[in-house]
Amino acid sequence: MTGKRIAPRRPENHNVVLRQRPYKLLVTEVAGPTGTGRATVLTPRPGYRIRLVRLRMLQTAGEGRFLVEVYFGTAPNLITVPSQGIDILAVPNIGSDSTRTFARREGPRGLRDEPISVRHRGIAPSTPLRIFIDYTEEP
């Protein structure tokens, strides 16, 4: 069997220039609320959106286990806007819990100027939880 040999394509013939947006991971620490009402823990810069990479809560005092709703927006609770929910964390006694860690550009993203809010389900601790938020801001 004889055939014509075809030369492989050369990369220089198919140059594609990719222009990626700059990726800047931001980390912040805030004190959690001590009541059962909604509290804003992170607000983006004006005109930007928050894309969550990971949110971690740490309880330093032994007060029991707490359930914490994490969601985008300013609704009073997660039941009101389930489509904006991020997670419900069960923070153990003197321990920590976190959302899963999302890959680049794959985490939940809020609308422009939409904050991240938290709310305790049931009872709230008397000592504030420490909340660590890894996120990016996108135009």
Biotite code that builds the C-alpha atoms (Angstrom):
import biotite.structure as struc

atoms = struc.array([
    struc.Atom([0.000, 0.000, 0.000], chain_id="A", res_id=1, res_name="MET", atom_name="CA", element="C"),
    struc.Atom([1.507, 3.245, -1.031], chain_id="A", res_id=2, res_name="THR", atom_name="CA", element="C"),
    struc.Atom([0.163, 6.547, 0.038], chain_id="A", res_id=3, res_name="GLY", atom_name="CA", element="C"),
    struc.Atom([1.026, 10.142, 0.185], chain_id="A", res_id=4, res_name="LYS", atom_name="CA", element="C"),
    struc.Atom([2.602, 11.194, 3.437], chain_id="A", res_id=5, res_name="ARG", atom_name="CA", element="C"),
    struc.Atom([0.950, 14.223, 4.949], chain_id="A", res_id=6, res_name="ILE", atom_name="CA", element="C"),
    struc.Atom([3.103, 16.523, 7.024], chain_id="A", res_id=7, res_name="ALA", atom_name="CA", element="C"),
    struc.Atom([1.738, 17.390, 10.471], chain_id="A", res_id=8, res_name="PRO", atom_name="CA", element="C"),
    struc.Atom([0.411, 20.864, 11.047], chain_id="A", res_id=9, res_name="ARG", atom_name="CA", element="C"),
    struc.Atom([2.920, 23.243, 12.430], chain_id="A", res_id=10, res_name="ARG", atom_name="CA", element="C"),
    struc.Atom([1.994, 25.340, 15.456], chain_id="A", res_id=11, res_name="PRO", atom_name="CA", element="C"),
    struc.Atom([3.311, 28.535, 13.873], chain_id="A", res_id=12, res_name="GLU", atom_name="CA", element="C"),
    struc.Atom([0.571, 28.309, 11.242], chain_id="A", res_id=13, res_name="ASN", atom_name="CA", element="C"),
    struc.Atom([-2.165, 28.416, 13.860], chain_id="A", res_id=14, res_name="HIS", atom_name="CA", element="C"),
    struc.Atom([-1.231, 31.114, 16.316], chain_id="A", res_id=15, res_name="ASN", atom_name="CA", element="C"),
    struc.Atom([-4.030, 32.057, 18.632], chain_id="A", res_id=16, res_name="VAL", atom_name="CA", element="C"),
    struc.Atom([-3.504, 34.909, 21.029], chain_id="A", res_id=17, res_name="VAL", atom_name="CA", element="C"),
    struc.Atom([-5.401, 34.487, 24.266], chain_id="A", res_id=18, res_name="LEU", atom_name="CA", element="C"),
    struc.Atom([-5.938, 37.476, 26.456], chain_id="A", res_id=19, res_name="ARG", atom_name="CA", element="C"),
    struc.Atom([-6.923, 36.362, 29.923], chain_id="A", res_id=20, res_name="GLN", atom_name="CA", element="C"),
    struc.Atom([-8.341, 38.664, 32.513], chain_id="A", res_id=21, res_name="ARG", atom_name="CA", element="C"),
    struc.Atom([-6.092, 39.222, 35.483], chain_id="A", res_id=22, res_name="PRO", atom_name="CA", element="C"),
    struc.Atom([-6.870, 36.816, 38.307], chain_id="A", res_id=23, res_name="TYR", atom_name="CA", element="C"),
    struc.Atom([-6.361, 38.314, 41.736], chain_id="A", res_id=24, res_name="LYS", atom_name="CA", element="C"),
    struc.Atom([-7.380, 36.197, 44.717], chain_id="A", res_id=25, res_name="LEU", atom_name="CA", element="C"),
    struc.Atom([-8.524, 38.311, 47.667], chain_id="A", res_id=26, res_name="LEU", atom_name="CA", element="C"),
    struc.Atom([-8.762, 37.096, 51.262], chain_id="A", res_id=27, res_name="VAL", atom_name="CA", element="C"),
    struc.Atom([-10.549, 38.821, 54.112], chain_id="A", res_id=28, res_name="THR", atom_name="CA", element="C"),
    struc.Atom([-11.417, 37.999, 57.716], chain_id="A", res_id=29, res_name="GLU", atom_name="CA", element="C"),
    struc.Atom([-14.539, 39.316, 59.443], chain_id="A", res_id=30, res_name="VAL", atom_name="CA", element="C"),
    struc.Atom([-16.285, 38.718, 62.741], chain_id="A", res_id=31, res_name="ALA", atom_name="CA", element="C"),
    struc.Atom([-19.565, 36.884, 62.401], chain_id="A", res_id=32, res_name="GLY", atom_name="CA", element="C"),
    struc.Atom([-22.873, 38.083, 63.836], chain_id="A", res_id=33, res_name="PRO", atom_name="CA", element="C"),
    struc.Atom([-24.005, 37.235, 67.358], chain_id="A", res_id=34, res_name="THR", atom_name="CA", element="C"),
    struc.Atom([-27.721, 37.464, 66.568], chain_id="A", res_id=35, res_name="GLY", atom_name="CA", element="C"),
    struc.Atom([-30.106, 35.443, 64.424], chain_id="A", res_id=36, res_name="THR", atom_name="CA", element="C"),
    struc.Atom([-30.780, 38.238, 61.924], chain_id="A", res_id=37, res_name="GLY", atom_name="CA", element="C"),
    struc.Atom([-29.088, 38.646, 58.556], chain_id="A", res_id=38, res_name="ARG", atom_name="CA", element="C"),
    struc.Atom([-25.629, 40.206, 58.531], chain_id="A", res_id=39, res_name="ALA", atom_name="CA", element="C"),
    struc.Atom([-23.597, 41.390, 55.550], chain_id="A", res_id=40, res_name="THR", atom_name="CA", element="C"),
    struc.Atom([-20.065, 39.996, 55.758], chain_id="A", res_id=41, res_name="VAL", atom_name="CA", element="C"),
    struc.Atom([-18.645, 41.116, 52.403], chain_id="A", res_id=42, res_name="LEU", atom_name="CA", element="C"),
    struc.Atom([-19.600, 43.863, 49.942], chain_id="A", res_id=43, res_name="THR", atom_name="CA", element="C"),
    struc.Atom([-17.909, 44.199, 46.523], chain_id="A", res_id=44, res_name="PRO", atom_name="CA", element="C"),
    struc.Atom([-16.476, 47.417, 45.130], chain_id="A", res_id=45, res_name="ARG", atom_name="CA", element="C"),
    struc.Atom([-19.091, 49.492, 43.262], chain_id="A", res_id=46, res_name="PRO", atom_name="CA", element="C"),
    struc.Atom([-19.839, 47.980, 39.843], chain_id="A", res_id=47, res_name="GLY", atom_name="CA", element="C"),
    struc.Atom([-18.154, 44.636, 40.601], chain_id="A", res_id=48, res_name="TYR", atom_name="CA", element="C"),
    struc.Atom([-19.372, 41.111, 41.402], chain_id="A", res_id=49, res_name="ARG", atom_name="CA", element="C"),
    struc.Atom([-18.054, 38.695, 43.984], chain_id="A", res_id=50, res_name="ILE", atom_name="CA", element="C"),
    struc.Atom([-17.069, 35.193, 42.868], chain_id="A", res_id=51, res_name="ARG", atom_name="CA", element="C"),
    struc.Atom([-16.599, 32.963, 45.893], chain_id="A", res_id=52, res_name="LEU", atom_name="CA", element="C"),
    struc.Atom([-13.627, 30.612, 46.027], chain_id="A", res_id=53, res_name="VAL", atom_name="CA", element="C"),
    struc.Atom([-14.068, 29.429, 49.637], chain_id="A", res_id=54, res_name="ARG", atom_name="CA", element="C"),
    struc.Atom([-15.672, 30.568, 52.869], chain_id="A", res_id=55, res_name="LEU", atom_name="CA", element="C"),
    struc.Atom([-14.488, 29.144, 56.196], chain_id="A", res_id=56, res_name="ARG", atom_name="CA", element="C"),
    struc.Atom([-15.944, 29.692, 59.669], chain_id="A", res_id=57, res_name="MET", atom_name="CA", element="C"),
    struc.Atom([-14.042, 29.117, 62.887], chain_id="A", res_id=58, res_name="LEU", atom_name="CA", element="C"),
    struc.Atom([-15.571, 28.873, 66.354], chain_id="A", res_id=59, res_name="GLN", atom_name="CA", element="C"),
    struc.Atom([-13.068, 29.598, 69.114], chain_id="A", res_id=60, res_name="THR", atom_name="CA", element="C"),
    struc.Atom([-15.374, 29.238, 72.146], chain_id="A", res_id=61, res_name="ALA", atom_name="CA", element="C"),
    struc.Atom([-17.136, 26.086, 73.300], chain_id="A", res_id=62, res_name="GLY", atom_name="CA", element="C"),
    struc.Atom([-20.800, 27.016, 72.889], chain_id="A", res_id=63, res_name="GLU", atom_name="CA", element="C"),
    struc.Atom([-22.141, 24.082, 70.880], chain_id="A", res_id=64, res_name="GLY", atom_name="CA", element="C"),
    struc.Atom([-22.841, 23.428, 67.228], chain_id="A", res_id=65, res_name="ARG", atom_name="CA", element="C"),
    struc.Atom([-24.364, 26.167, 65.038], chain_id="A", res_id=66, res_name="PHE", atom_name="CA", element="C"),
    struc.Atom([-25.992, 26.134, 61.609], chain_id="A", res_id=67, res_name="LEU", atom_name="CA", element="C"),
    struc.Atom([-25.153, 29.152, 59.472], chain_id="A", res_id=68, res_name="VAL", atom_name="CA", element="C"),
    struc.Atom([-26.802, 30.099, 56.153], chain_id="A", res_id=69, res_name="GLU", atom_name="CA", element="C"),
    struc.Atom([-24.509, 31.698, 53.556], chain_id="A", res_id=70, res_name="VAL", atom_name="CA", element="C"),
    struc.Atom([-26.103, 33.412, 50.542], chain_id="A", res_id=71, res_name="TYR", atom_name="CA", element="C"),
    struc.Atom([-25.907, 36.331, 48.130], chain_id="A", res_id=72, res_name="PHE", atom_name="CA", element="C"),
    struc.Atom([-28.132, 39.372, 48.552], chain_id="A", res_id=73, res_name="GLY", atom_name="CA", element="C"),
    struc.Atom([-29.979, 41.154, 51.327], chain_id="A", res_id=74, res_name="THR", atom_name="CA", element="C"),
    struc.Atom([-32.942, 38.832, 51.850], chain_id="A", res_id=75, res_name="ALA", atom_name="CA", element="C"),
    struc.Atom([-33.854, 38.070, 55.477], chain_id="A", res_id=76, res_name="PRO", atom_name="CA", element="C"),
    struc.Atom([-33.039, 34.354, 55.124], chain_id="A", res_id=77, res_name="ASN", atom_name="CA", element="C"),
    struc.Atom([-32.119, 31.601, 52.690], chain_id="A", res_id=78, res_name="LEU", atom_name="CA", element="C"),
    struc.Atom([-35.673, 30.230, 52.493], chain_id="A", res_id=79, res_name="ILE", atom_name="CA", element="C"),
    struc.Atom([-36.822, 33.496, 50.892], chain_id="A", res_id=80, res_name="THR", atom_name="CA", element="C"),
    struc.Atom([-34.287, 33.254, 48.028], chain_id="A", res_id=81, res_name="VAL", atom_name="CA", element="C"),
    struc.Atom([-33.083, 29.647, 47.639], chain_id="A", res_id=82, res_name="PRO", atom_name="CA", element="C"),
    struc.Atom([-31.662, 30.411, 44.180], chain_id="A", res_id=83, res_name="SER", atom_name="CA", element="C"),
    struc.Atom([-29.074, 32.751, 45.739], chain_id="A", res_id=84, res_name="GLN", atom_name="CA", element="C"),
    struc.Atom([-27.903, 30.233, 48.330], chain_id="A", res_id=85, res_name="GLY", atom_name="CA", element="C"),
    struc.Atom([-24.255, 29.303, 48.622], chain_id="A", res_id=86, res_name="ILE", atom_name="CA", element="C"),
    struc.Atom([-24.263, 26.796, 51.494], chain_id="A", res_id=87, res_name="ASP", atom_name="CA", element="C"),
    struc.Atom([-25.492, 25.945, 54.983], chain_id="A", res_id=88, res_name="ILE", atom_name="CA", element="C"),
    struc.Atom([-22.525, 25.332, 57.261], chain_id="A", res_id=89, res_name="LEU", atom_name="CA", element="C"),
    struc.Atom([-22.626, 23.257, 60.446], chain_id="A", res_id=90, res_name="ALA", atom_name="CA", element="C"),
    struc.Atom([-19.914, 24.832, 62.603], chain_id="A", res_id=91, res_name="VAL", atom_name="CA", element="C"),
    struc.Atom([-18.867, 22.343, 65.323], chain_id="A", res_id=92, res_name="PRO", atom_name="CA", element="C"),
    struc.Atom([-18.044, 23.105, 68.941], chain_id="A", res_id=93, res_name="ASN", atom_name="CA", element="C"),
    struc.Atom([-14.540, 24.671, 69.029], chain_id="A", res_id=94, res_name="ILE", atom_name="CA", element="C"),
    struc.Atom([-13.881, 23.801, 65.406], chain_id="A", res_id=95, res_name="GLY", atom_name="CA", element="C"),
    struc.Atom([-14.340, 24.965, 61.852], chain_id="A", res_id=96, res_name="SER", atom_name="CA", element="C"),
    struc.Atom([-16.361, 24.233, 58.747], chain_id="A", res_id=97, res_name="ASP", atom_name="CA", element="C"),
    struc.Atom([-16.030, 25.515, 55.205], chain_id="A", res_id=98, res_name="SER", atom_name="CA", element="C"),
    struc.Atom([-17.682, 25.472, 51.831], chain_id="A", res_id=99, res_name="THR", atom_name="CA", element="C"),
    struc.Atom([-15.991, 23.403, 49.182], chain_id="A", res_id=100, res_name="ARG", atom_name="CA", element="C"),
    struc.Atom([-13.110, 25.086, 47.387], chain_id="A", res_id=101, res_name="THR", atom_name="CA", element="C"),
    struc.Atom([-14.089, 26.094, 43.869], chain_id="A", res_id=102, res_name="PHE", atom_name="CA", element="C"),
    struc.Atom([-11.724, 26.114, 40.894], chain_id="A", res_id=103, res_name="ALA", atom_name="CA", element="C"),
    struc.Atom([-10.843, 29.287, 39.038], chain_id="A", res_id=104, res_name="ARG", atom_name="CA", element="C"),
    struc.Atom([-13.947, 30.957, 37.531], chain_id="A", res_id=105, res_name="ARG", atom_name="CA", element="C"),
    struc.Atom([-16.247, 28.148, 38.729], chain_id="A", res_id=106, res_name="GLU", atom_name="CA", element="C"),
    struc.Atom([-17.482, 29.308, 42.122], chain_id="A", res_id=107, res_name="GLY", atom_name="CA", element="C"),
    struc.Atom([-20.859, 30.899, 42.810], chain_id="A", res_id=108, res_name="PRO", atom_name="CA", element="C"),
    struc.Atom([-21.057, 34.480, 41.546], chain_id="A", res_id=109, res_name="ARG", atom_name="CA", element="C"),
    struc.Atom([-23.341, 37.228, 42.749], chain_id="A", res_id=110, res_name="GLY", atom_name="CA", element="C"),
    struc.Atom([-24.884, 40.044, 40.786], chain_id="A", res_id=111, res_name="LEU", atom_name="CA", element="C"),
    struc.Atom([-23.238, 43.457, 40.513], chain_id="A", res_id=112, res_name="ARG", atom_name="CA", element="C"),
    struc.Atom([-22.991, 45.198, 43.898], chain_id="A", res_id=113, res_name="ASP", atom_name="CA", element="C"),
    struc.Atom([-24.574, 42.177, 45.637], chain_id="A", res_id=114, res_name="GLU", atom_name="CA", element="C"),
    struc.Atom([-23.115, 41.348, 49.078], chain_id="A", res_id=115, res_name="PRO", atom_name="CA", element="C"),
    struc.Atom([-22.543, 38.002, 50.782], chain_id="A", res_id=116, res_name="ILE", atom_name="CA", element="C"),
    struc.Atom([-24.814, 37.598, 53.801], chain_id="A", res_id=117, res_name="SER", atom_name="CA", element="C"),
    struc.Atom([-24.898, 35.108, 56.675], chain_id="A", res_id=118, res_name="VAL", atom_name="CA", element="C"),
    struc.Atom([-27.586, 34.213, 59.194], chain_id="A", res_id=119, res_name="ARG", atom_name="CA", element="C"),
    struc.Atom([-27.660, 31.797, 62.124], chain_id="A", res_id=120, res_name="HIS", atom_name="CA", element="C"),
    struc.Atom([-30.420, 29.185, 62.108], chain_id="A", res_id=121, res_name="ARG", atom_name="CA", element="C"),
    struc.Atom([-31.940, 28.583, 65.518], chain_id="A", res_id=122, res_name="GLY", atom_name="CA", element="C"),
    struc.Atom([-29.770, 30.047, 68.253], chain_id="A", res_id=123, res_name="ILE", atom_name="CA", element="C"),
    struc.Atom([-26.735, 32.255, 67.754], chain_id="A", res_id=124, res_name="ALA", atom_name="CA", element="C"),
    struc.Atom([-23.420, 32.168, 69.636], chain_id="A", res_id=125, res_name="PRO", atom_name="CA", element="C"),
    struc.Atom([-22.564, 34.801, 72.219], chain_id="A", res_id=126, res_name="SER", atom_name="CA", element="C"),
    struc.Atom([-18.982, 34.883, 70.908], chain_id="A", res_id=127, res_name="THR", atom_name="CA", element="C"),
    struc.Atom([-18.653, 35.920, 67.231], chain_id="A", res_id=128, res_name="PRO", atom_name="CA", element="C"),
    struc.Atom([-17.398, 33.328, 64.773], chain_id="A", res_id=129, res_name="LEU", atom_name="CA", element="C"),
    struc.Atom([-14.329, 34.202, 62.719], chain_id="A", res_id=130, res_name="ARG", atom_name="CA", element="C"),
    struc.Atom([-15.165, 34.124, 59.004], chain_id="A", res_id=131, res_name="ILE", atom_name="CA", element="C"),
    struc.Atom([-12.412, 33.803, 56.378], chain_id="A", res_id=132, res_name="PHE", atom_name="CA", element="C"),
    struc.Atom([-13.506, 34.550, 52.800], chain_id="A", res_id=133, res_name="ILE", atom_name="CA", element="C"),
    struc.Atom([-11.424, 33.749, 49.702], chain_id="A", res_id=134, res_name="ASP", atom_name="CA", element="C"),
    struc.Atom([-12.910, 35.473, 46.655], chain_id="A", res_id=135, res_name="TYR", atom_name="CA", element="C"),
    struc.Atom([-12.312, 37.417, 43.461], chain_id="A", res_id=136, res_name="THR", atom_name="CA", element="C"),
    struc.Atom([-13.998, 40.560, 42.162], chain_id="A", res_id=137, res_name="GLU", atom_name="CA", element="C"),
    struc.Atom([-15.134, 40.567, 38.542], chain_id="A", res_id=138, res_name="GLU", atom_name="CA", element="C"),
    struc.Atom([-16.378, 43.499, 36.453], chain_id="A", res_id=139, res_name="PRO", atom_name="CA", element="C"),
])
